[in-house]
């Protein structure tokens, strides 16, 4: 009897587990049915008795399972992940840094203790296919070489420089074939032959380091793919990377703390539903159909066969197969497998629709199945991957509806909607392929609306403008196949997935999910204590100042300031951020008026503004350079996120975080071409030239200023095609750098001399392109040739060779800037898109001389207003600035910290930046009498980075303001502004925004 009770409780536990998985797996909402209730005392007594009985039985079951598992590995032991490759193997993870490798038969065990992987470097192998004499043969890829090694090579491609000694590696081979790996020095290849098959992974290990190579397919290079290269070096880390490499197949890895481990000899027992699926698949009773849907053999397959030919005639329908079908359709584990098939199929097809806000209609849906139609349920949400249909979050629409479940053999859907009487027109967005409409006419041709990465054609989403002829409208449409939409994250909540053209069953982790830790209550104010967040939501003042996305549109928003603070242990936290709400509101208003609509803003009202161009974004940052406190950080142009479209915005954020509407333009960028800082980067280039001039007297003389004739003579003597009277450089080059409005440099000389100050003031592109070449050691001082195609295998490896890059790193490029002021734990689960962490500014890889010239003038890179404010502020401050946004937490203030000194001569750079405001490209924006004090204390730089065909540009202004330039300003300040898709220049469009923000600062100080 007790055994029967135990079995019943175990079965009930299985049913509960499945029900929990089903609730997580299905997204179709079903209304709860009312239940009859008995008298309250009887209910409580009955419940108590049942609870006692269940608890006792459950204890027996759990105890029995613990006994059964007594000989297995402890729960949570990551060594169990290695069972498939190294069953039963014992090993030790040392507590000292180093690399160890052990062979077990044909498999290898690699242990990287106290080692941390650097950033993975991506190499497009099509770049190595430049040897026309040997088609298909890859030029050698060199990894871990020093600059001295590379300098002796003839036009090498993609030399990955190491910062410290390591084995020199060379990779070569043919496109589409395994790559051969060679090396010099003491190292060992993990595995048999040192070859890397397409889609494969390999390791090269030595005493104090390891190199990981992954050969992956690539849409950009279908012929050869790409190579991911990652270097592991000693670095403090609490856990070791342990990798089991089989003789054939994929490596398996886990992270383990120091200690002794034994890999389980056999994998853990599978659950009964997984076993059933495996048995069904082995007998061909479940399969992935040609239409991408999962197919199950019908329960009456035997009778169907007796009547004639069936699609399942290749199945051996013996007694075991019949018993499996009986189990599939009449047992609980079969119910669960069938439900997983239903969930899988529901997400392989998508037909969805939405109306504008306020529009009403009653919807029904049917799916054509053979010659009949069958009704199907509706769902009021979308699979997260559907966000990939759009480049931006659609605006002006109510939430989606969709068909929630598709029959396995269903095809075209018929949507029936009933509209209110008197409806004259109706707009509809349809995700699917329109076949026919009855009961309404199309006012215009359907407008294509699919512009995201998953779109195979623009008309996969359409906007329909309907003129109803009747109360009932019928729309026939075909669903989209969602295979192209799927991302790895979509399958986290369901067991059934498609892998390599077959169905597979995946485990979802423990049956009992880890309980989420509730967020602490947070009260958040600005630097003056004005409330910004309380009672789980931003205040109206914070929303009006554009802070909702940063603080959190709603409680629990991933990455928001409120959520980051809510994760700190404790029940309640009081904090202040460094923003000044009045300045923030003024900065937001200036962006909305001047940046977005080219209007005029007088501090109170916007006049003369036009419509916002499609896709335009803007951002501004104002910071205190002496403390690093960010005083304003405003952004504009991102899609509006409200409570109504929150779920859709969240899906965007999860599926494509770089393009998410929750990004902060002031602090974050999407890595695209529309965030290049243009000529504002010439500040960095100028500082890099000063760094190079410390060991180059000729370059130092050029920076100081030479007569025009002397400059031309120096260029001619060294063989460079540079002339001060020419509008381009090289003068006779096939690809050239051009000055603004095709002007020469002669007219910009001061007293007949031209140097760094004049080049900055008037933003002379050709001068910076040429001197950038002179400063770069990779060109070997030659006018052609050299080895420009150098990439850093680890951060800092290029700094001794490329001084402009070295100075960029010194100023913060390439670093994720934490903005918590040291008040949050360093290991507190940071993510790349947290509001308290700015996106790293990045410089695209340089492969050619021309790309080096482009880098010198601020093209082929991405930056944020915060980063460019740090650049300008560092020139005024004389050292790098460490920014912070969190000013105080529970009464503890942030500790301002100083960055390293720039260590170069600054007077020439400062003179050039002062000239920009006084007489150069930004002079017009600060000419108003009311800005006289600001103009006297301001130094800056404009930037204009063309995009597309050159008709539009991303425009910039950045600068610093000396202390006491406006009333109440005790510290030096820095400001930066960008506006994308501008038809103007940085001086005409971005600088006026900075003037308005600084004008608001002056007004606030005087008040």
N, C-alpha and C positions, 0 to 999 in steps of 0.2 A: 504493500500500500504506500509506504513511504517512497519506494522507488517510483511508483506511478505519480505521486505528488511532485517529486523532484522533476520528473520528465515534463509534467504539465507546466510547472513554473518555468523550466528552461524553455519550453516551447513558447510560453507567454512572453518571456524575455526576448526571444527571437522576433516574435510578432511586434513587440514594442520597438525593437531596434529597426525593423523594416519600416514601421510606420514613421519613425523619426526621419529615416533616410528619404522616405517618400515625400514627407513634408518639405524636406530640404530640396529634393529633386524637382518636384513639380512646381510650376509657377502659375497654374490656373487656379483662380480663386473660386471657391465653392462656398455658398452661404451656409452657415451652421443651421441645423434643424433644431427646433425646440424639443425639449425632452420633458416627459411627465415627471414630476417629483413626488415622492412619498412624504409622509409626515417626518418632520425634522428629527425628533428623537430616535425614531426607528432607523433613519438613514445613518445617523452618527454611530449607533450601536452596531449596525451591520458593517459599516466601514471599518470600525475598530477591530471587529473579529477577523474580517478578511485581511486587514493590515497585519495583525499578529501572525496569522497563518502564513501569509506570503513572506513575511520577514523571516520566519523560522525556516521555511523551505529554501528561500533565497540564500540564507546563511549556509545551508547544507550544500547547495549547488556551488556557491562560490568557494567553499572550503574544498570541495572535491576537485574543482578546477585548479585551485592552488596546489593541491597535492600532485595532480597530474603534471603540473609544470615545474615541479620542484627541481628536476634535473636540468631544466633549460636555463638559458641566459637570463639575468635579471631584467625586469621591465625597463625599457628605455635604453638598453645597452645598444649603442650604435653599431657594435661589431656584428650584430645580426644582419645588417645590410650586406655583409660580405659573403653570406652563406652560399649564394649561387656560384661564386668563383672559388672560394677557399673554405669549403666546409671542414669544420673540426680543427682548423689551424689555430695554434696559440702564438701570441706575440706580445711584445712589450712596447709601449709608447714611452720614450725617454723624456725626462724633464729638462734636458739641456738641448739647445738648438742644434740641428743637424739633419742630414738625410741618411736614411738606412734603407736597404733593399734586400729582400729575401726571395729566393726562388723556391717554389713548391710545385714540382713537376713542370708542366708547361706554363704555369701561372706565376705571376710576380706580385709581391706585396711591397708597396712603396710607402714609407712613413716620413712625412715632412714635419718634424717637431720644431716649434719655435720659428716657423717660417710663414711669411705672408706674401700672397701673390700681388704683384703690381698690376697696373691697368693693362688689359689685353689690347695688343696692337693688331689691327686688322690690315692685312696685305691683300689687295686685289691682284690675283695672279695673272689677270690679263695685262697688268702693267709689265709683267715679266715676259710677255710674248712679242718682244720687239726685234727679235733676231730674224730678219727676213731671209737670211741664207739658210735657216734651218726651221721651216714652218712647223709649228706645234711644239717646238722645243722651248722650254722655259730658261730664261737667263738666270744665273745663280742668284739666289736670295741669301744675303749674308746677315747673320744674327750674332750679336755679342761682340762685334769688332770695335776697336778703338778708332778714333779719328786718324791717328798716325797710320793705322793699317789701311783705312779707306782712302787716304790721300794718294796712295800709290797705285790705285786702280784706275782703269780707263773707263770713264763714263758708267759707273756701276748703277744698278737700279735697286732702290729700297735697301740701303744699308742700315740695319738697326743697331744703333750705338749703345754700348754698355757704359755705365758710369764707373763701375769697378771691374777688376779682372774676372774673367770667366772663360770657359772654353769657346773658341771661335767656331761657329756653326755655319755650314753652307748647305742650302737646300736647292735641289734641281730636279729635273725630270721632264716629262712630257705632259701636255694638257690632257686632262681626263684619265691619266694613269697614276699609279702610286708614285709618290715623291720619294726621292732618295735623300737621306740625311747623312752628312759627313761632319766631322768635327776634329779640331786640334786640341790637345790637352787631355788631362785625366778626367774622363767622364764615362758613363755607362748608359747604354740605351736600355730602357725597361721593356723587355720582350725579346723576341728572336731577332729577325732581320731589321735593320734600321731603315724601315720604309714606312710611308704614311699613305694608306689607301684613301681614295675619295670617300668622304664621310667618316673617316677614322680619326683616332687620337693617339698621340704618342708622347713619351716622356724621355728626356735626357737628364740624368742626375749626376751630381758630383758631391763632394764632401759637404759644402756649405751652400748649395743652391740646386735649383732644378729648373728646367725649361719645359713648358707644356705647349704642344703643337696640336692644333685641330684643323683638319682639312675639310672645309664645309662647302656645300653648293651655294651658289650666289646668283640671284636674278641679274645682277649687274655684270656678271661674267659667267654665263652658262657653260662656256667651253672649258674653263679651267677651275672655276670656283674661287674661293678665298682661303687664306691661311690666318688663323688666330694664333698669336704668339704671346705667351704670358710667362714672365720671369718670377721665380720665387726666391726671396732672399731672407736672411735672418731678421726677425722683427718680433717685438713682444706680442704674444698672442696666447690665450689660455688653452687653446686646443690645437691638436695636430691634424693635418690633413692626411688621411690614410686612404690609399688607392689600391684596389685589387685589380690587376690587369690580367685578363685571361689570355690564353694562347690564341683564341679566336673569339670575337664578339666585343661587346662594349665594356669598358672599365666601369667599376662600381666604386664609389667613394663615400666616406663618412668623416665626421669630425669627432675626435676623441681626446679627452683629457689624459695627462700622463698616468700610466698604470699598466697592469697586466690584463690581458683579454684572451678569451677563447671564442672563436667563431662557432656558432651552433652547427652541429653535424648535419642537421636537416632543417628545412624551412618549417615555420609554424603551420599548423594544420589550417586548411582553408575552410571557410564557412560553407554551409550546405548549399546556399544559393549559388555561390561561385563554383562549387563542384558540379551542380546541375548544369550551369552554363557551359562549363568545359566539356561535359559529357554530350550535351546537345550539339556543340560545335564539332566535336570529334566525329559524330555520326551524321553531320550535315543537316541537322534539323534546325539550325539557326545560322544565318549567313548574311553578308552584306550584299545587297542587290546592286544591279547595274545603275539603278537610280539613286544610289547613295543611302537608301533606307535599310534598316535592319528587317529581315524577313524571318518569320517563324513558320515552320511546317504546320498545316492545319490539324485540328484534333481528329477530323474524320478522313485522314489521308488514305487509309486503307479502302474506305468506300469510294473515295474519289478516284483512286487508281482503278478500281474494279469497273468504273464507268467509262474509262478511256485514258488518254494521255494527260499528264500533269507536269507542271514545272519542277516537280520533286521526284521524277522517275529515277534519278541517279542515287537515291537514298536506299540503302538496304533495310527494308522494313521487316526486320525480324522481331523476335520476342522482346529483346532488350530495347529496341527502338520504340516498340509499342508501349512498353512500360515507362520509358522516358516521356512520351507524349502524355500518358496518363498522369504522370507526376507534374508535367508542365501545366496542364489545364485543370487539375483537380487537387493539387496540394498547395500548401502555403508558400513553399519556396518557389514553386512554379508561378504563383501569383506575383511574387516579387520580381522574378525574371521578366515576366511579361510587362510589368509596370516599367521596368527599366528600359525595355525596348520601346514602349510608348513614349517615355520621356526623351530618349535618344532621337526617335523619329520626329518628335515635335520640334526639335531644334535643328533638324536637317532641312526643314522647309520653313519659309517665312512669307506670310501674307498679312500685311498690317495696314492700318489706315488711321487717319486722325482728321479732326475738324478744327477750325479756328475757335478760340475761346468764346463761350457764349452760344455757339451754334449747337442745336440739339437735333438728334435723330435716334430712332430705335433700330438697332441692328440685329439681324439674324444671319447665320451662315450655313451653307450646305456645300458638300464636296461631291463632285461627280464621281461615281464608282460604277464603272461599267456603263449600263444603260439607265441607272437610277441615280438619285441624289440622296445623300444621307446627311442629317443635321450634325453639326460639330460644335463643340463648346468654344466659347470666346474667352480670351484672357485680356486683362487690362494693363499688361506690362510688356516689355520687350526683352529678348535675350540680350545680355550685355554686348555681345559681339556685333549687334546691329548698329552700334555707334560708329563702326568703321565704314558705314555707308555715307557718312557726312564728314566733310573737312572741318566744319564748325557746327556747334550746337544750333539746330534750327530754332528760329524765333517766331513768335506769333502763332503758336499752335497749342491746342489742348493735348492732353496725354494720348498715347497710342491705344488702339485696340488691335487684337490680332486673333487669328485662329489658334486656339490653344492646343489642339491635338489633331493629327492627320491620320486617316486610315492608311494602312501600308500600301494599298493599291489605289489610293485616291489621287485625282489629277486636278482638273480645273475646279476652282471654287466659285460659288455663286453667292454674292453678298446682297442681302435685301435690306434696304433701309426705308423706314417710314419717316417722312419729314412733316413738320407741323403745317397745317393749312396756311396758305398765303405766303409760303416760302418762295421768294422770287429767284434767288440764286444761292448756290452752295459751293464753297471751295472745299477741296478734299485733297489730302496728301496720301498717296498710295505707294506702299513699298511692295512691289510685285509688278507683273506685266499685264497691262490692261488688254482684254480681249473684246469686250462689247459692253455697251450701256443701253438699257431700255428704261423708259419712263423719264428720261431727261436728255437734253441736248448739250453738247459741248459748245460753250461760248467761243472758245479758241482752241487751237491745238494743245494737247497736253504739254506742259512745260517740264523738261527734264530737271531732276533735282538730286541726282546721285553724283556726288563729287568727292567721295571719300576713297580711302586706299583699297577698300574691298570691292569697289564698283568695277564690273567688267564692261558696262555700258551706262551712259548717263541716264537712260530712260528706265533703269531698274527702280528708280523712285521718280514718281511723276506728281505734278500738281494739276488737278482737274478743276476746271471752272464750269459748273453744271447749271443749267437752266431747267428746273423740274417741269415736266409736263403732267405729272401725276403725283399722288401722295406716296406711292410706292415706287422706288427706284431699284433696279436690279443691275448689278455690276458683275460681269464675268471676268475673272482674272486668274492668271497662273502664279503660283508661288515662286519665290526665289530659292534656289538651292543654297543652303547655308554653309556648304563645305568651305567656300572661299572666305566666309566670315569668321570661321572658328579660330579661336586662340586657345593656348594651353589653359588659361584660367577658366574657360567656360565649362570644363569637365570636372571641376573640383568637387562638385556636389553630386555627381552621378557616377555609377559604376561602369557604364558601357561607353567605350570610346572606339574610334577607328584608328588603327595603326597599320601602316604599310599595306593598305588595301584590304584589311581584315578587321573583323570585330575583336575587341579584347576587353577583358574584365579587369578593372583596377580597384585596388583597395582604397578605402576612404579614411583610413586611420582608425583610431579606437572607436568602439561603438558609442561610448559616452564622451561627447566632446568636452574639451577643457572649458570650464566656465570662464566667461569673460569677466575681467575685473572692472567693476563700475568706476566711471570717471569721477574724480573729485569735483565738488562744486567750486567754480571759479568766479571771482569778481575781478574785473580788469578795468583799469583806468589809463588815461594818457599821462604824460609826464607831470601834469599839474593836478592829477587826481580826478579829472572829469570822467564820469562813467562811460565806458565803451562796451562792456559785456557784463551782463548780470542776468540771473534767472534763466540761464541756459540759452541766451540769445543776444545778438548785438543790439545796442540801444539805437534809437532813431537817429541820434546825432552821429553815431558811428556809421550807420547806413548812408546817411546823407553825405558823409565825407568819403564814401567809397571804400570803407573798411570791412564790409561784411564778408567778402571772400577771404581776406587775410585772417580775420578773427574767427570766422565760421559762419556760414550761411545759416546753419542750424547746429545744435549740439551733436557732438560725435563726428563732425566732418573730419575725415582723415587728413592729417597734416596741418590743420589750422592751429593758430596760436592757442585758442581755448582748449582744444583737444590735447595738444602737447603739454600744457600745464595741468590738465586734468589727469594725465597719466602719472604725474608725480605722486608718490605715496602720501596719503593723508586724506582727510575727509573734505577739507576746504582750503583754498589758497586765494590769497589776495596779491595782485601783481599790478605793476605799472609798466607800460611800454614807453619807449623814449619819444614817440611821436607827440607833437604839439597839435591838438585837435584843430585849433584855428588855422595854423599853417597848412595842415593836411587838407582842410576844407578849401582853403584858398588855392592850393596846388591842384586839387581835383577840379575846381571851377575853371582854372586857367587851362588845364588840359582839355576839358570838355568844350570850351569856347574857342581857344586859339589853335590848339594842336589838332583837334578833330574837325573843326568847322571853319577855320581861318577867319574867326571873328575878332572883335576887339573887346577886351575885358578891362573895366576900369576899377575892379575891386568889388563892385556891387552888381553890375549887370553886364550881359553880353549883347553886343550890337553888331550888325553887319555880318552875321554868321550864315554860312550856306549849309547844304546837306552834307552828311558824313559820307565820304567815299567808301565803297565796299572794301572790306578787309583792312581798313586802316587801324593801327594801334598806336598808342603813345604811352610814355611813362616819364616820371620825374622823381628825382631823389634830392633831398637837401640834408646834409649831415654836418655835424660839428667835428672838424678835423682834429681837434685837440683831445676830445674824449672818445671819438668814434660813434657817438650817439646819432641815430638816424632821426631827424626831426620831421621829415615828411617823406612819404613813399606812395605816390599816387599812380594809378594806371587807368587807361581808358581803351575802349574798342573791343573788350572781351564780351562774349554773349552774356546777357543778363541771366543770373541764376536766382530762382525764387523757390518758394515752397512747392509751387505747382509743377515745375519742371526739375525738381531736385533729383528724382530717381534717374531721369535721363542724363542729367549732368554728372551724376555719380558714375554711371556706366561709362560715359566719355572719359572720366578721370581714370577709371580702372583700365580701360582698353587701350587708350592712347594718351598717357599722362602729359606728354609734351604739348599736345594740342588741346588740352583740357580747358574748359571755360573757367576752371578754378585757378589757373595760373595767374601770377602777379607780374605784370609787365615791368614794374619798377625793379623787381628782385630776381626774376626768372626769365629765361628765354627758351625757345623751342628748338634751338639748334639749326634753324633755317637761314636762308640767304638774306632775310629781311632784318637781321640784327647785326650786320657788320657795322662797326663804329666809324668807318670812313676816316676822314682826316683827323678826327679827335685822337686816333691811335698814333698820329705823328708825335704826340707828346711822349709816348712810350718809345717810338723810334728815336726821337731826339735824345732821350736819356740813354738808350742803347748806344747811340753814336758817341755820347760823352764817355760811356764805359769803354768803348773800343779806343777812343782817342787817348786814354791814359797810357797806352803802350804804342801809339802810332802818331808820331809828330806831324807827319804830312796831313793826316785826317784832322788833327787838332787845329792846324793852321786853316784848313777849309772851314771848320766850324767857327773859327774866330772871324773869318771874313777875308777874302782875297779880292784884288781887282778882277774885273771880268776877264780881261785878257790873260791873267795869271791862271784863272780857273780853266779856261779853254786850253791853255798850253799844257797844264798838268794832265788834263784828260787825254789830249792828243799824244803826249809823251808816253802814257801808259797803255795806249791803244783803245781807249773807250770812246764810243761814238756818242759823246755828250758835248753839247754846245749850249751856251747860255742864251743864244738868240733863237734857238729852235723850240717849237711848241711840243715836241715829242722826244722820247728817249727809249731806245736808241734812235738816232736820227734816221738811219736807213734800215731799221729792223723790220722783220716781218710781223712780229707782235710788239706793240709799243705801249708805253705809258704816256698819257696826254695831259697837258695842263688844262685848267679850267678856261673855257672859251678859246682854246688853241693859242694861248699867249706864250711868248717867250719870257725869259727871266730878266732881261736887261733892264726893263723899266722899273723893276723892284729893287734895284741896287740902291744902297744908301752911301752917298759920297763916293760913288763909283765902286763900292765894294759890296760883296754879297756873302753872307754867312748864315749860320743856323738861325739867328734871330729873325732875319728877313724871310728866310724860307718858311718859318713857322707863321709869322705874321700874315703872309700872303698865300700860305698853303701851296707851296710850289712842288707839285707832284714829281716832276722829272728830277729835281735836285735830291729829294728823299730817295727815289728809286736808285739813283746812281750812288749816292753815299751809302745807302744800305748795302749795295754790292761791295763797296770798298771795305766795309766793316766786317763782312762775313768771311770767316776763315775757310769755309767750304769751297769758295771760289778760287782759293789759292793766289789771290791778287791778280788773276788773269782777266782779260776782257771777254774770254769765252772759255768753254770747257769747265774744269773743276769738277767737284763732286757734290752738287747741291742736293741730290736725292738722299738725304740723311734723315732718319727717323729715330726718336728716342725709345729705346727698349725699356728704360726706366726714367722717371721724372728727373730732370736735371742733367741728363746725359748730353743734351745739345748745348747747354749753357756755355761751356768754354769755347764753342765753335761759333755760335750765333748770338752775339751780344744783345740784339733786340729782343730775342726770345728770353734770354737770361733776365733782362730788365722786366719783361712782362711777368715772368714768374715772381720776381721780387715784389711786384706790385699786386699780386694776387691772382693772376691768370692761371687757369688750370687747377684751382683749388675751390672746393665747396666751402663757402664762407659761413661758419656757424654764427648766428646772430643772437645767441642766448646770453651773452656776456658772462659765460662761465657759470651760470646759475642752474643749468640742467645737467644731469649725468652725461658724461661723454659716451657711455655705452647704453644710453636709454632708448634704443630702438629707432635711431634716426633713419629717415628715408630721403631719397633724392629730391622729393618735391615738398618737403616741410616748409611752412611759411617762415620758420625761424632758421632757414638755411638757404642761402642764395645759390643759384645755379652757377657752376664754374664758367668763367669766360674761356673760350677755346679758340685756338688758332688751327686752321686746317693744315694738314701735312703739306710740306713744300717738296716738290719733285724737280722743279726746273728753275732756271734763272728768272723767268718771267713771273713765276709764282712767288719768288723771293721779292721781286720788285713790288708785286701787288700787296704782299704782306707789309712792306714798309709804309704803304699809304693807307693801310687799314681795311683792305678787302680780304675776302676768303677767311672770315673769322666771325665769331659771335660774342657779344658782350651785353651786359645789362647797364642801365643807368647807374646802379649802385657801383659797379666796377669802374665805370668811367669817372664817377665822382671821386672814387678813391684814387684814381690816377692823377686827376687835377689837384686834389687836395694834398697828395704826397709832394708835389712840386712846391707848393706853398709851405708845407710843414717841414720838408727836408727829410722825411722818413715815411715808410709805409704806414698805413692806417689800419687799425683793427676795428671793424665796425660792430655795433650791436644794436638790437631792436628791443630786447627785454631789458628794462632798466632796474626793476626791483621785484623780488619774489619773497613774500611773507616777511617784509621788513628788511631783507638783506639786499643791499644795492649791488649792481653789477660792478665789477672791478675793471676800470679802463686799463688797457695795456697798450704799450707803444710797439709798433712794428720796427723792423730793422731800418737803420739809416740807409738812404739811397747810395751814399758813398761816391757820388760823382759831382762834378762841377754843375751848378744850377743857374748861375747868373744869366747865361746865354739863353737858356730855356725860358726863364722867367721874363726876360726882355721880349722874347718873341711872343709869349702869351699876353703880355700887357699890350703889345702892339695890335693884337687881334681886336681888342675892345676899343682901343683909342683910335686906330686908323685902318684896321684890317677888315676881315670878313664879317665881324659882328658889330662893327661900329654903329651901323644904322639902328640896331635894336635898342641901344642904350643912349640915344642922343637926346631924349626928352629932358627938359630942365628938372623935372621931378626926380630923375635918376642920377643927378649930378654926383651925389655922394657915393652912390653905388659904382658909377663909372670910374671914379677916382681910385676906388679900392679893389676893383675887379680885374682879374686876368683870366683869359679863357682861350678856347679853341672851338671852331666850328667843324662840322663834318658833313659830307654828302656822299653817300654810297649808292651808286646806281644799281637798280635791280631790273631784271627782265631785259627788255629792249632798250633800256636807258631813258625812257620817257618819264619814269618815276624813280624815286630814290628814298632811302632811309636817311633822314637828316638828324643832325645832332648839334648840341652845344654842351660844353662842360667848362667849368672854371672854378676858381676859388676867390673868396671875398675876404680882404684883410680885416682884422678886428677893428671895431669902432667905426666902420664905414656907414652904419645906420645906427640910430639911437638904441641903446640897450644891448648892443651886440658886443659881448666881451671876448668871444672866441673867433678864430678863423673858421669860415664855413666853406663848404664845397657844394656845387650844384651840378646836376647833369640831366639832360632832357633828350628824348628821342621821339621821332614821329615817323612811322612807316608810310609807304605809298604816297609820298609827298611829291607834288609837281614843282616844288620850290627848292631852295638851298637851306643849309643849316643856319646861315645868317638871317635868312628871310623868314624861316618858319619855326625853327627850334629855339633860337636865341630870344625871340619875343616872349616865349613861354617862360624862359628863365628870368627875363626882365620883370614879368608880371609876378612871379613867385617872390623874387627878391623885393619888388615893390610892396607886396603884401607884408613881408617881413619888416620893412621900414615902417609901414603903417601901424603894425602891431607894436613895434618898439616905441613909436612916438605916443601911442595910446597907453 
